[in-house]
């Protein structure tokens, strides 16, 4: 008689598939973030032709906050994916801390620069309000992440920094929003204004779903 195999041997290999999806997701996020960071870095050439045509006059009149905002975004977008690599945290904790500090400074620059330039944005009042709220939330989530790290609450620190980077990733999703909806023939004001809100709301929703699905790790502390 053939012996009955334990149920455990009949389970599908969900864990390897899940790990592969996570790696693919990290690669996609990092690739898109670096592409947008490279495109945005062109603003530092100070060539007006690289600026958004409808905002060219505004950008030239507010170069300091613009470059503060763009520079912070370029650095934070580039560094963010490194902070979520478990291997880097485990093998190079000092590097993780220093790149984390650079990310925090970059997020602060982005948020402050964004708040300074948001009142001059397109399609007021709703688009500027959406971007201003995004800047406030970016500063808030990043500050909470730092606070939890200083108190040794590493699990909470990671959760808040994931939210921070989800908001930072709006630089990508907003451009994707414009790219996908502009050909639909909708008014430019509708596409732009809806993107000013939906692009970061969707990102936060995805981050919250990822956090709910993550296994509970308990209150990690430095020791």
HUJOTA-V22086 format. One record per residue. N is the residue number from 0. RES is the residue in three letters. SS is DSSP state (H for helix, E for strand, - for the rest). PHI is phi in degrees with one decimal (NA if undefined). D_LAST is the distance of its C-alpha to the last C-alpha in Angstrom with 2 decimals. Layout:
N;RES;SS;PHI;D_LAST  N;RES;SS;PHI;D_LAST
This chain:
0;UNK;-;NA;54.22  1;UNK;-;-74.0;51.20  2;UNK;-;-65.2;48.05  3;UNK;-;-72.2;46.06  4;UNK;-;-78.0;42.88  5;UNK;-;-59.2;39.69  6;UNK;H;-59.1;38.96  7;UNK;H;-61.7;35.64  8;UNK;H;-76.7;37.62  9;UNK;H;-99.5;39.63  10;UNK;-;-69.8;36.87  11;UNK;-;-67.7;37.08  12;UNK;-;-83.1;34.58  13;UNK;H;-74.7;32.90  14;UNK;H;-62.3;29.44  15;UNK;H;-60.5;30.78  16;UNK;H;-63.5;32.94  17;UNK;H;-62.3;30.12  18;UNK;H;-63.6;28.05  19;UNK;H;-65.3;31.16  20;UNK;H;-65.0;31.73  21;UNK;H;-63.3;28.24  22;UNK;H;-63.4;28.75  23;UNK;H;-63.3;32.21  24;UNK;H;-64.5;30.98  25;UNK;H;-62.0;28.42  26;UNK;H;-64.9;31.23  27;UNK;H;-63.1;33.68  28;UNK;H;-61.9;31.46  29;UNK;H;-63.2;30.62  30;UNK;H;-64.3;34.31  31;UNK;H;-64.5;35.67  32;UNK;H;-63.0;33.22  33;UNK;H;-67.9;34.19  34;UNK;H;-63.5;37.85  35;UNK;H;-67.1;37.84  36;UNK;H;-61.6;35.90  37;UNK;H;-65.1;38.57  38;UNK;H;-65.5;41.39  39;UNK;H;-67.3;40.03  40;UNK;H;-62.2;39.57  41;UNK;H;-62.3;43.38  42;UNK;H;-60.2;43.57  43;UNK;H;-75.1;42.69  44;UNK;H;-73.6;46.04  45;UNK;-;61.1;47.52  46;UNK;-;-82.3;50.25  47;UNK;H;-56.6;51.52  48;UNK;H;-67.6;52.43  49;UNK;H;-83.6;48.78  50;UNK;-;-79.6;48.33  51;UNK;-;-56.7;48.98  52;UNK;H;-55.8;52.76  53;UNK;H;-69.8;52.88  54;UNK;H;-114.9;50.30  55;UNK;H;-58.5;51.51  56;UNK;H;-65.4;53.11  57;UNK;H;-63.6;50.15  58;UNK;H;-63.4;47.68  59;UNK;H;-66.0;49.93  60;UNK;H;-81.4;50.17  61;UNK;-;-133.5;46.41  62;UNK;H;-64.3;45.07  63;UNK;H;-61.3;42.26  64;UNK;H;-64.9;40.42  65;UNK;H;-62.2;41.30  66;UNK;H;-69.3;39.76  67;UNK;H;-63.4;36.66  68;UNK;H;-65.8;36.31  69;UNK;H;-67.2;37.17  70;UNK;H;-61.9;35.10  71;UNK;H;-62.9;31.96  72;UNK;H;-66.5;32.73  73;UNK;H;-60.3;33.42  74;UNK;H;-68.6;30.14  75;UNK;H;-66.6;28.00  76;UNK;H;-60.4;29.89  77;UNK;H;-74.2;29.39  78;UNK;H;-84.1;25.66  79;UNK;H;-51.9;24.68  80;UNK;H;-58.5;25.09  81;UNK;H;-63.9;22.75  82;UNK;H;-71.4;19.83  83;UNK;-;-103.4;20.25  84;UNK;-;-89.1;20.28  85;UNK;H;-57.8;17.47  86;UNK;H;-62.8;18.33  87;UNK;H;-66.6;17.97  88;UNK;H;-61.8;14.48  89;UNK;H;-77.3;13.47  90;UNK;H;-88.8;15.75  91;UNK;-;-129.5;16.00  92;UNK;H;-60.3;12.95  93;UNK;H;-65.6;14.76  94;UNK;H;-63.5;17.92  95;UNK;H;-59.8;16.44  96;UNK;H;-66.8;15.34  97;UNK;H;-70.8;18.77  98;UNK;H;-68.0;20.80  99;UNK;H;-65.1;19.06  100;UNK;H;-64.0;20.16  101;UNK;H;-63.8;23.58  102;UNK;H;-61.8;23.76  103;UNK;H;-62.9;23.12  104;UNK;H;-62.3;25.84  105;UNK;H;-65.7;28.11  106;UNK;H;-63.9;27.71  107;UNK;H;-64.1;28.58  108;UNK;H;-62.7;31.61  109;UNK;H;-60.1;32.73  110;UNK;H;-64.9;32.51  111;UNK;H;-66.6;34.29  112;UNK;H;-61.2;36.89  113;UNK;H;-64.5;37.47  114;UNK;H;-65.2;38.10  115;UNK;H;-72.3;40.55  116;UNK;H;-98.0;42.52  117;UNK;H;-57.4;42.35  118;UNK;-;-60.2;45.32  119;UNK;-;-101.1;47.50  120;UNK;-;-76.0;46.68  121;UNK;-;-72.1;49.22  122;UNK;-;52.7;50.73  123;UNK;-;-69.5;49.80  124;UNK;-;-93.9;48.66  125;UNK;H;-72.9;46.76  126;UNK;H;-65.0;45.32  127;UNK;H;-57.8;44.07  128;UNK;H;-65.1;42.58  129;UNK;H;-62.7;40.72  130;UNK;H;-72.1;39.25  131;UNK;H;-65.0;38.47  132;UNK;H;-65.0;36.54  133;UNK;H;-59.1;34.66  134;UNK;H;-64.1;33.69  135;UNK;H;-63.1;32.59  136;UNK;H;-67.0;30.43  137;UNK;H;-62.3;28.90  138;UNK;H;-63.1;28.00  139;UNK;H;-68.8;26.71  140;UNK;H;-64.5;24.51  141;UNK;H;-66.7;23.03  142;UNK;H;-63.6;22.42  143;UNK;H;-66.5;20.72  144;UNK;H;-61.2;18.45  145;UNK;H;-64.7;17.52  146;UNK;H;-59.7;17.12  147;UNK;H;-66.4;14.67  148;UNK;H;-63.6;12.55  149;UNK;H;-64.5;12.66  150;UNK;-;-91.3;11.63  151;UNK;-;79.6;8.55  152;UNK;-;-90.9;10.97  153;UNK;H;-70.6;10.89  154;UNK;H;-64.6;13.57  155;UNK;H;-66.1;15.80  156;UNK;H;-57.7;15.29  157;UNK;H;-65.5;16.59  158;UNK;H;-63.1;19.40  159;UNK;H;-71.2;20.65  160;UNK;H;-72.9;20.57  161;UNK;H;-64.6;22.57  162;UNK;H;-62.9;25.03  163;UNK;H;-59.0;25.18  164;UNK;H;-72.2;26.11  165;UNK;H;-59.8;28.52  166;UNK;H;-68.6;30.30  167;UNK;H;-60.9;30.24  168;UNK;-;-70.5;31.85  169;UNK;H;-57.8;34.82  170;UNK;H;-56.6;36.27  171;UNK;H;-84.6;36.84  172;UNK;H;-66.1;37.90  173;UNK;H;-64.7;40.28  174;UNK;H;-66.1;42.09  175;UNK;H;-64.5;42.28  176;UNK;H;-59.2;43.68  177;UNK;H;-63.2;46.39  178;UNK;H;-63.6;47.15  179;UNK;H;-82.1;47.66  180;UNK;H;-94.3;49.51  181;UNK;H;-58.6;51.67  182;UNK;-;-67.7;54.07  183;UNK;-;-74.5;54.58  184;UNK;-;86.8;57.05  185;UNK;-;-72.6;55.26  186;UNK;-;-57.7;55.74  187;UNK;H;-58.4;53.34  188;UNK;H;-64.3;52.36  189;UNK;H;-69.2;51.37  190;UNK;H;-62.5;49.30  191;UNK;H;-67.6;47.51  192;UNK;H;-67.0;46.92  193;UNK;H;-63.2;45.71  194;UNK;H;-67.2;43.32  195;UNK;H;-63.0;41.95  196;UNK;H;-107.3;40.63  197;UNK;H;-64.3;40.38  198;UNK;H;-63.4;38.41  199;UNK;H;-91.6;35.26  200;UNK;H;-65.6;35.81  201;UNK;H;-61.9;35.99  202;UNK;H;-60.9;32.79  203;UNK;H;-64.4;30.88  204;UNK;H;-62.5;32.48  205;UNK;H;-63.9;31.38  206;UNK;H;-61.3;27.77  207;UNK;H;-65.1;27.83  208;UNK;H;-65.7;29.37  209;UNK;H;-61.5;26.73  210;UNK;H;-68.2;24.00  211;UNK;H;-69.3;25.98  212;UNK;H;-83.6;26.44  213;UNK;-;-68.3;22.84  214;UNK;-;-66.2;21.32  215;UNK;-;-67.2;19.11  216;UNK;-;-115.7;15.45  217;UNK;-;81.3;14.20  218;UNK;-;-77.4;11.93  219;UNK;-;-64.7;9.04  220;UNK;-;-138.1;6.11  221;UNK;-;-69.0;3.72  222;UNK;-;-145.0;0.00
